[in-house]
Amino acid sequence: MKTTMDPPITLHDPTQPPRPAPGCDVCAALERQRIAAERAKNTRRATTCEQEIRSHPAHEDSAS
């Protein structure tokens, strides 16, 4: 029988863009594309870049 609580679940803030993984060229390129898309008011492209950064294996390894 379990008598302790599980640790809290940590979710990313969907209102903030993800941070690229340090030293990852793919994440850095996606971040540059995301910034350019935001400047061009292309929300769809910016959101796609955010999703790709979040799902990139190098990013997953460094996510906190």
Secondary structure, DSSP 8 states (H G I E B T S, - for coil): ---S---------TTS-----TT-HHHHHHHHHHHHHHHTT-HHHHHHHHHHHHHSHHHHHH--
